[in-house]
Amino acid sequence: MNCVTAIRHRQIPPASQDPRWERILRRDKTADGKFWYSVASTGVYCRPSCPSRACNPKNVAIHDTLEAAKATGCRACLRCRPDDSSPATAIVARSCRLIEASETALSLKELAAAAGLSPFHFHRLFKAGTGVTPKAYAAAHRAARLRENLSRRQTITQAIYDAGFNSSGSFYADSGARLGMTPKAFRAGGMKETLRFATGACSLGPILVASSAKGIAAILLGGDPAGLIRDLQDRFPMAVLIGGDAGYEAMVARVVGMVDAGQPAGDLPLDIRGTAFQQRVWQSLTEIPAGKTASYAEIAARIGAPKAVRAVAGACAANKLAVAIPCHRVVRQDGTISGYRWGVAAKRRLLDAEGADYFGKFIPELEP
């Protein structure tokens, strides 16, 4: 049975029902070698980090093995070359599996020795291949294991140590960044946390602000209030949403003031959630002053991953905190503006309000 027939008849689960679809959208290099996907509309199969334009998930099927992807009858993508296993790619893939399989944190020296490379060469190779350092990759994996362990109803202490953390003290120092909440809150209800939200109006149109116990978790713009609420539900599918809180409207007013004035988030409490790579990108974005812009390539260089331009663009697209994390200040290399989650027109208005120096050109097909 060929690729198109298999997907049309749903003999392969659709991508929209698979949590790995998000990793494809992010072009996650760390997922390469873990799974592959085939596309009925183009008749090709790819690796997760394929740089090709994102496909409609209805046309995509995700496969656990390369052999399963080939069995669909699709051909190998000429851009990402999913059949190609270069020495460097193989070394990075093996190192990722080694980190994931280890019960304790491995040092850079140990990982480099296992790869047969010097620590300096290994560090550079790993970062070029994944977009993050070995230490950041290991931390993200331990956090994922911790979430899984807590969901299995383990005690908090047991879950921390089983996830590979050397001490509970080192974990609690930044547990909010690792889990997006305290271990006790996660243990009590997992991702079924409570988010307070309210909608309002700003210079860019409707706005929605949502907060967890830690701080503002989402600032969403554009469309209509009902659409923003659906967007919030999609972004936090397991959260309990509580609206209509008159007391919370004061927070919305503060955010509206920040958006309309084009000022930094200042002392607004933020609940920033994302992968290690995304958080590095977002931190770099907060360092761009109002009235200034940077290209995706410049951001990639600033975080030490000059080849991860597409991944930087993906991190910008995954930003849930409009304006507070100023992804609108990132433009193309030639100064054109495009690719804003809440619309190119909104991006232009924000940059104009800040007096930013950019060419202001548009890609017509991207205009709303």
C-alpha positions as CSV (number, residue, x, y, z in Angstrom):
1,M,0.0,0.0,0.0
2,N,1.4,3.4,-1.0
3,C,1.9,6.4,1.2
4,V,-1.2,8.3,0.0
5,T,-3.5,5.3,0.4
6,A,-2.2,4.4,3.9
7,I,-2.8,7.9,5.2
8,R,-6.2,8.4,3.5
9,H,-7.5,5.2,4.9
10,R,-6.1,6.1,8.3
11,Q,-4.2,2.8,8.7
12,I,-1.5,5.0,10.1
13,P,-2.4,7.3,13.1
14,P,-2.8,11.0,12.0
15,A,-0.1,13.4,13.1
16,S,-2.6,15.7,14.9
17,Q,-3.2,12.9,17.4
18,D,0.4,12.4,18.1
19,P,2.4,14.5,20.7
20,R,5.5,14.2,18.5
21,W,3.9,16.5,15.9
22,E,5.0,19.5,18.0
23,R,8.6,18.4,17.7
24,I,8.2,18.3,13.9
25,L,6.8,21.8,13.9
26,R,9.8,22.9,15.9
27,R,12.2,21.0,13.6
28,D,13.6,19.5,16.7
29,K,17.1,18.0,15.8
30,T,17.1,16.0,19.0
31,A,14.2,14.0,17.6
32,D,16.2,12.8,14.6
33,G,16.7,9.1,14.7
34,K,13.8,8.6,17.2
35,F,11.0,8.7,14.6
36,W,10.3,9.7,11.0
37,Y,7.2,11.1,9.2
38,S,5.7,10.7,5.8
39,V,3.6,13.2,3.8
40,A,0.8,12.0,1.5
41,S,0.6,15.3,-0.4
42,T,4.2,15.3,-1.5
43,G,4.9,11.5,-1.4
44,V,8.1,11.8,0.7
45,Y,9.3,10.8,4.1
46,C,11.4,13.0,6.3
47,R,13.3,13.3,9.5
48,P,11.8,15.5,12.3
49,S,14.2,18.4,11.7
50,C,13.4,18.6,8.0
51,P,13.7,22.3,6.9
52,S,10.8,22.0,4.4
53,R,7.7,24.1,4.9
54,A,5.3,22.7,7.6
55,C,2.7,20.3,6.2
56,N,-1.0,19.9,7.0
57,P,-1.1,17.3,9.8
58,K,-4.0,15.6,8.0
59,N,-1.5,14.6,5.3
60,V,1.2,13.4,7.7
61,A,1.8,10.1,9.4
62,I,4.5,9.5,12.1
63,H,6.5,6.3,12.2
64,D,8.6,4.7,14.9
65,T,11.2,3.3,12.5
66,L,12.8,4.2,9.2
67,E,11.6,0.9,7.8
68,A,8.0,1.8,8.6
69,A,8.4,5.2,6.8
70,K,9.8,3.4,3.8
71,A,7.0,0.8,3.8
72,T,4.5,3.6,3.0
73,G,5.9,3.7,-0.5
74,C,7.0,7.3,-0.1
75,R,10.5,8.4,-1.3
76,A,13.2,9.9,0.8
77,C,13.1,13.7,1.1
78,L,16.0,15.3,-0.9
79,R,16.3,18.2,1.6
80,C,16.7,16.4,4.9
81,R,18.0,13.1,3.5
82,P,16.4,10.8,6.2
83,D,18.4,7.8,5.0
84,D,21.7,9.6,5.4
85,S,23.5,8.9,8.6
86,S,26.7,10.9,8.5
87,P,29.4,10.2,11.2
88,A,28.7,13.5,13.0
89,T,24.9,12.8,13.0
90,A,25.5,9.3,14.3
91,I,27.8,10.5,17.1
92,V,25.2,13.1,18.3
93,A,22.4,10.5,18.1
94,R,24.3,8.0,20.1
95,S,25.3,10.6,22.7
96,C,21.6,11.6,23.1
97,R,20.6,8.0,23.6
98,L,23.5,7.7,26.2
99,I,22.3,10.7,28.1
100,E,18.8,9.4,28.1
101,A,19.7,6.0,29.3
102,S,22.0,7.1,32.1
103,E,20.7,7.0,35.6
104,T,23.0,9.8,36.7
105,A,24.2,13.0,35.1
106,L,27.3,12.3,32.8
107,S,30.1,14.8,32.7
108,L,31.2,16.4,29.5
109,K,34.5,14.5,29.8
110,E,32.6,11.1,30.1
111,L,30.4,11.9,27.1
112,A,33.3,13.0,25.0
113,A,35.3,9.9,25.9
114,A,32.4,7.7,24.9
115,A,32.3,9.5,21.5
116,G,36.0,9.2,21.1
117,L,36.5,12.9,20.9
118,S,38.1,15.7,22.9
119,P,35.6,17.5,25.2
120,F,36.0,20.7,23.2
121,H,35.3,19.0,19.8
122,F,32.4,17.0,21.3
123,H,30.8,20.0,22.9
124,R,30.9,21.9,19.6
125,L,29.7,19.0,17.6
126,F,26.8,18.3,19.9
127,K,25.7,21.9,20.1
128,A,25.8,22.2,16.3
129,G,23.7,19.1,15.9
130,T,21.0,19.8,18.6
131,G,21.1,23.5,19.1
132,V,21.7,23.1,22.8
133,T,24.7,22.0,25.0
134,P,25.0,18.5,26.4
135,K,24.2,19.9,29.8
136,A,21.1,21.6,28.7
137,Y,19.9,18.5,26.8
138,A,20.4,16.4,29.9
139,A,18.6,18.9,32.1
140,A,15.6,18.9,29.7
141,H,15.5,15.1,29.6
142,R,15.7,14.8,33.4
143,A,12.8,17.3,33.7
144,A,10.8,15.1,31.2
145,R,11.6,12.0,33.3
146,L,10.6,13.8,36.4
147,R,7.2,14.8,35.0
148,E,6.6,11.1,34.0
149,N,7.7,9.9,37.4
150,L,5.4,12.3,39.2
151,S,2.5,11.2,37.0
152,R,3.1,7.7,38.1
153,R,2.3,8.7,41.7
154,Q,5.8,8.3,43.0
155,T,6.8,10.4,46.1
156,I,8.4,13.7,45.2
157,T,11.8,12.7,46.6
158,Q,11.8,9.4,44.8
159,A,10.7,11.0,41.6
160,I,13.5,13.6,41.8
161,Y,16.3,11.0,42.4
162,D,14.9,8.5,39.9
163,A,14.9,11.2,37.2
164,G,18.7,11.5,37.7
165,F,19.0,14.6,39.9
166,N,21.9,14.3,42.4
167,S,20.1,16.1,45.2
168,S,16.7,17.6,45.9
169,G,18.3,20.9,46.8
170,S,19.8,21.4,43.3
171,F,16.4,20.5,41.8
172,Y,14.3,22.8,44.0
173,A,16.6,25.8,43.1
174,D,14.9,26.1,39.7
175,S,11.9,23.7,39.9
176,G,9.6,26.4,38.5
177,A,11.6,26.6,35.3
178,R,11.8,22.8,35.0
179,L,8.1,22.0,35.7
180,G,6.3,25.4,35.2
181,M,5.0,24.9,38.8
182,T,6.2,23.4,42.1
183,P,6.5,19.6,42.3
184,K,3.7,19.6,44.9
185,A,1.4,21.3,42.5
186,F,2.3,19.0,39.7
187,R,2.0,16.0,42.0
188,A,-1.4,17.1,43.1
189,G,-2.9,17.6,39.7
190,G,-0.3,17.3,37.1
191,M,-0.9,19.7,34.2
192,K,-4.5,20.2,35.5
193,E,-3.5,23.4,37.0
194,T,-5.7,26.5,37.3
195,L,-5.3,29.4,35.0
196,R,-7.1,32.6,35.6
197,F,-7.8,34.6,32.5
198,A,-9.6,37.7,31.2
199,T,-10.0,39.4,27.8
200,G,-9.8,43.1,27.0
201,A,-8.9,45.5,24.2
202,C,-5.7,47.1,23.3
203,S,-4.4,49.1,20.4
204,L,-3.9,45.9,18.4
205,G,-7.4,44.7,19.0
206,P,-8.7,42.0,21.4
207,I,-6.2,40.7,24.0
208,L,-6.3,37.8,26.4
209,V,-4.1,37.5,29.5
210,A,-3.9,34.2,31.6
211,S,-1.9,33.6,34.8
212,S,-0.9,30.6,36.9
213,A,0.0,30.8,40.5
214,K,3.6,31.7,39.4
215,G,2.8,34.6,37.0
216,I,1.5,35.4,33.6
217,A,1.6,32.3,31.4
218,A,0.0,33.7,28.2
219,I,-0.6,37.0,26.4
220,L,-2.5,36.4,23.2
221,L,-3.5,39.0,20.6
222,G,-5.8,39.5,17.6
223,G,-8.9,37.8,16.2
224,D,-11.9,37.9,18.5
225,P,-12.3,37.1,22.2
226,A,-13.8,33.7,21.6
227,G,-11.0,32.8,19.3
228,L,-8.4,33.8,21.9
229,I,-10.1,31.6,24.5
230,R,-9.9,28.7,22.1
231,D,-6.3,29.5,21.4
232,L,-5.6,29.4,25.2
233,Q,-7.4,26.1,25.5
234,D,-5.3,24.7,22.7
235,R,-2.1,25.9,24.3
236,F,-3.0,24.6,27.8
237,P,-5.3,21.6,27.0
238,M,-5.1,20.1,30.5
239,A,-5.5,23.4,32.5
240,V,-8.7,24.4,34.3
241,L,-9.5,27.8,33.0
242,I,-11.3,30.3,35.2
243,G,-12.6,33.5,33.6
244,G,-14.9,36.4,34.7
245,D,-12.8,37.3,37.7
246,A,-13.3,41.0,38.2
247,G,-10.2,41.2,40.4
248,Y,-8.0,39.8,37.6
249,E,-9.0,42.6,35.2
250,A,-6.4,44.9,36.9
251,M,-3.7,42.6,35.6
252,V,-5.1,42.8,32.1
253,A,-5.0,46.6,32.4
254,R,-1.3,46.5,33.3
255,V,-0.6,44.2,30.3
256,V,-2.6,46.5,28.0
257,G,-0.6,49.4,29.2
258,M,2.6,47.5,28.4
259,V,1.5,46.6,24.9
260,D,0.1,50.1,24.0
261,A,3.2,51.9,25.5
262,G,5.7,49.5,23.8
263,Q,7.5,49.1,27.1
264,P,9.3,46.1,28.7
265,A,7.4,43.7,31.0
266,G,9.2,45.4,33.9
267,D,8.0,43.9,37.2
268,L,5.1,41.9,35.7
269,P,5.4,38.3,37.1
270,L,5.9,35.9,34.2
271,D,5.5,32.1,34.1
272,I,7.9,31.3,31.2
273,R,7.7,27.7,30.0
274,G,9.6,26.0,27.2
275,T,12.5,23.8,26.3
276,A,16.0,24.7,27.2
277,F,16.6,25.9,23.6
278,Q,13.4,28.0,23.5
279,Q,14.3,29.7,26.8
280,R,17.7,30.6,25.6
281,V,16.1,32.2,22.5
282,W,13.5,34.0,24.6
283,Q,16.1,35.3,27.0
284,S,18.0,36.7,24.0
285,L,14.8,38.4,22.7
286,T,14.3,40.2,26.0
287,E,17.8,41.8,25.6
288,I,16.7,43.6,22.4
289,P,15.9,47.2,23.3
290,A,12.7,48.8,22.3
291,G,13.3,50.5,18.9
292,K,15.9,48.0,17.8
293,T,15.5,44.8,15.8
294,A,17.7,41.7,15.3
295,S,17.6,39.0,12.6
296,Y,16.9,35.3,13.2
297,A,20.5,34.7,12.2
298,E,21.8,37.2,14.7
299,I,19.8,35.6,17.5
300,A,21.1,32.2,16.6
301,A,24.6,33.6,16.7
302,R,24.0,35.3,20.1
303,I,23.0,32.0,21.7
304,G,25.9,30.2,20.2
305,A,24.0,28.1,17.6
306,P,24.6,30.0,14.3
307,K,23.2,27.1,12.2
308,A,19.9,27.0,14.2
309,V,18.2,29.8,12.3
310,R,15.1,27.8,11.6
311,A,15.0,26.6,15.2
312,V,15.1,30.2,16.4
313,A,12.2,31.0,14.2
314,G,10.3,28.1,15.6
315,A,11.0,29.3,19.2
316,C,9.7,32.7,18.3
317,A,6.5,31.1,16.9
318,A,6.1,29.1,20.1
319,N,6.2,32.2,22.3
320,K,3.0,32.5,24.3
321,L,3.8,35.9,25.9
322,A,3.3,38.5,23.2
323,V,5.3,41.7,23.7
324,A,6.5,40.6,27.1
325,I,8.9,38.4,25.2
326,P,9.4,40.7,22.2
327,C,9.6,38.3,19.3
328,H,8.1,41.1,17.2
329,R,11.6,42.6,17.2
330,V,13.0,39.8,15.2
331,V,13.1,40.4,11.4
332,R,14.6,38.8,8.4
333,Q,18.2,39.3,7.4
334,D,17.2,41.9,4.8
335,G,15.1,43.8,7.3
336,T,11.7,42.6,6.0
337,I,9.1,41.7,8.6
338,S,7.1,38.5,8.4
339,G,6.2,35.4,10.4
340,Y,4.5,36.9,13.4
341,R,2.2,34.6,15.3
342,W,-0.4,37.3,15.8
343,G,-0.2,38.7,12.2
344,V,2.4,40.7,10.3
345,A,0.2,43.9,10.5
346,A,0.4,43.7,14.3
347,K,4.1,43.2,14.2
348,R,4.5,46.3,12.0
349,R,2.4,48.4,14.3
350,L,4.4,47.3,17.3
351,L,7.7,48.2,15.6
352,D,6.3,51.5,14.4
353,A,5.2,52.4,17.9
354,E,8.7,51.7,19.2
355,G,10.3,53.7,16.4
356,A,12.2,50.7,15.2
357,D,14.5,51.0,12.2
358,Y,13.5,48.4,9.6
359,F,12.9,48.3,5.9
360,G,9.1,47.6,6.4
361,K,8.8,45.5,3.3
362,F,6.1,42.8,3.1
363,I,5.8,39.4,1.7
364,P,2.3,39.8,0.1
365,E,1.2,36.2,0.7
366,L,1.9,36.5,4.5
367,E,-0.2,39.6,4.9
368,P,-3.5,39.0,6.8
